Amino acid sequence: MRTRLSLPTGVELDVLQSGDPTGVPLVLLHGLSDSLLSMRPMMEHLPKGMRVIAITQRGHGDSSKPAGPYTTDAFVGDAVAAMDRLGVRRAVVFGHSMGSIVAQRLAMGHPERVAGLVLEGAFPGLKGNPAVEAFYDEAIKDLCDPIDPAFARAFQESNIARPLAPELLDLVTAESCKLPAHAWRAIFEDLMADDLGPDLPRIQAPTLLLWGDQDGFVTRADQDRLLAGIRGSALTVFEGTGHDPHWEEPARAAELVAVFIQRHIAPAVA
């Protein structure tokens, strides 16, 4: 079921729900320039007994596109407000890339709302990352509307190591073009100013990390920092896969999420 939620944070978010309304809630938070549609490949493989909630974050896809703010705190506020509106007290939160930062901050600031974390293509921050700073200067700083589809396609292709179905690549490219240029800039600037490293021990929820060893954006060193900072966290490596395992190996990603929830979360949430 696809709905539009009007939130007290001043935005309307596009939300897709599937599965059993009485099941363990799983909230899906996409990465930069994606939308809930980017979660569909993995959602198709998740057990029907879960309550799966995919949220398009502000500025993205078909959700509201305010002038701002586009900070992690704003995204966290939207996620909490959406959970409130949907009657979700606690959930497992899956965050991809930018969404992983939102998920981490959500777990730090609202531990009572997060039963578990799955962080895919995750990092503890981009502060002082020379490659990201160079990309911002070269491609994002002077980005203009409308977003050039060639830029959006190249951005998405740079993150994958395995071939995607042409229709999926076309879809995520089109969704990337919906994020306004000012939002691209604001999100990058916020991520580049943040470092969650010192705050990682505040995360108490069971945590699973998913990472592709051909990820050209997020490194193994990032995973090691997360493992060292989040007590009891575990890492699964996707060999030959890039930044988007939920696209490149959706069935395996879904299975890992399901097993993680069954082993560590379901009894506590039920």
N, C-alpha and C positions, 0 to 999 in steps of 0.2 A: 504494500500500500504506500503510495507516494502522497505526501501532504506538505503543506506550507505552514510553518509555525511562526506566529507573531510573538516576539519576545520582549520582556521589559527592558532589555538592553538596547532597544531601538531598532532592531533588525528583524527581517523575516528570513527564515532559513528553510531551504528545500530539504526534505527528509524522506528517506525511503526505509520502510520497515518490512521485514519478512520473518517467517518462522512462527513459533508458538508464543503468543502474547504472555503466557504464564512461565515461559522458560527463562533461563539465565540471560540477563540482558548483556549484549555485546555491542558497544558503541564504536563505530568505525570513523576515524578522523583521517582524511586524505592529506596528501602532500601539496606543496606549493603549485598553484595553477590547475590542480585537478578538481574533481567534484565527486559527489556520491556515485556517479556513473562509473568512475574508475574502480570502484569496489565490487562491481557486479561480477566480474570473472571469479573472484574468490567467494562471493556470497552464494553463487550457484552450487558450490561444493560444501558449504557449511551444513551441519546437521539441522534438520527441520525442527528439532526440539528446542533450539535456541530462539531467543528474541533478538533479532539482528536489527540494529538501527544505524543506518548510514546517514551522516550529516554533511551537507555542503556548507562549508564555513563561509563567513561573511566575505563579500567581494568576489567569490568564486561562483562558477556555474550559473544557476538560476536563483541564487540567494541575493539578498539586498546588497547594493554596492554603495555604501555611504562614503562620504569624503574621508572618514576615518573614525576611530583609530584602527590601525592594523598591527597591533601589538599582540604578543603572546597573552598578556593579561586579558585583552579584549576577546580573543578566541576562547580562552578558558571561561570567561564570564558567559559567553554565548552557550558553550557546552553545558555548563551547570544549569543555565536557564532552560535549555532544551530538555534536559533530563527532568527538571522540575515539571515542565509542561506535559511531559509524557508519563509522569508518575513513576519515574525510575529512581529509586532510592540509592541503589548501589549497582555498579556495572563493571564488567571487564571492559577496559578501554584499549582499543587497537589504534596505534598511531603510526602513520607512515611519514618519514622524512620530517617536513615541517610539522605534520600532525603528531610526530613523536615528541617534539618539544612541547606542544600543547598538552599532550598526555602526561608528560613528566611533571609539568607545572601544576596540572590538575591534581595529580597524586600527591604533590607536596603541599598544596594549599587547601585541598579538600580530601584528606585521606579517608574520611568516612564515606565518601561517594565512590571510591575506587576499590573494587574487590581484587583486581589483578590488572597487570599491564602486559601488552604485547607490543614491543617497539621494533618496527621494521625499517631498515635503512636509517637507523637512528644515530644521533650524535649528541654530545652534551653541550654543544654550542659552536658557533662559527667565529667567535672573537679571535682575531689575530690569524685567521686562515688566509694565507696569501693567494691561494688559487681562487677562493671565493671573492676576495677583494678585487682581484684582477678581472674576474668575470663581471662583477658589478660595474667596474669602471668601463669595460669594453661593451657590455650588452644591455645593462639595466639602467644605468645612470641617466642616459638620454633616451630611454624608450618612450615611444609616443603611441597614442591611440589613433586609429585602430591598430591593434596588435597584428603584426605581419604574420600570416600563417606559416611562412617559410621559417621565421624565427621560432615560432611555437613548435613546429615539427622538429626542427634541429635540436631544440631544448629537450624534447621528449626522447628523441632518438639517442641523444648523448647519455641517457641514463639506463639504457637497456643493453644487454649482452646477447640475448636470445631473440630471434625474429618474432615479432608479434603478428597476429592476424591483421591484415590490412585494414579491416573495418575497426578494430580496436585502436590502431594507431591513428586512424582518421578521427575517431571519436575523441581521444584524449587531446589531439591537436586542436580540434574545434573548441573543446572545453577550455583549453589554455588561452585561447583568444578572447574569452569572456572576462578574464581578470584585467581590470583597467591598469594602465601603465602606472598611475600613482600608487596603486596597491602593490604592484610588483616591487616598486622602489621602497615603499614603507616597510614591507615584510622583510626584504633583504636587509635593510638598515637595522631593523629591530633584531634580527637573528645575528647579524654581524657584531652587535653591541653586547650580546648576552653570552654568559658562560655558566652553565648549570653545575659544573664540576663540584664546587664546594658544597652545593646543596643536595647532591645526590643521596647522601646518607639519610635524608629526610624521607625518602621513598621507602615505605614499609610493605607495600603490596607485593605479592609474588610477581616476578617479572621474567618474561621470556623475550630474548633478543633474536631477531631474524635478520641475517645479513648475507648478501651475495658477494662472493669473493672476487667478482669482476666489477664491483661497484666503483665507478670512477669518481664519485662524489664523497662517499663516506668510507673511511679507512678502517682497517683492523685495529689500529691504535684507538680509534673512537670507541670501538666495541670493548676494548680492554679497559678503557677509562670507565665506561658504564658498568662493566662487570666488577671492577674494583670499588666503585662508589655505591652500587645498589646491592645491598646485602642479600645473598641467596639467589641472585639472578643467574640465568643460564643462557647460553648462546647456541643457536643452531646455524650452521653455515651452509648456504646453498652454493655448491660448486658450479662454476661456469655461468653464474647468474649475476645480473647487474643490480641496479638500485631498486628495482621493482619486482621482487619475488612474487607478489600477489597478482602480477600480470604474467610474468614469465613462467611461473610454476604455481598456478592458482590452486590446483587440487592438493598439492603437497602443503602449501601454506595453510589452507583451510584445515587439513588434517592435523597439522601441528597445533593450530589454535584450539581445535576441538579436544585434542588429547590433553593439552595444558589445562583447559577449563575443567575437564573431567577429573583430572588428578589433583588439582590444587584449589579449584574455586567452587565447583558446583555444590559440595556439601555445606560450605559456609554461606552461600547465597540463598540456597533453597529454603 
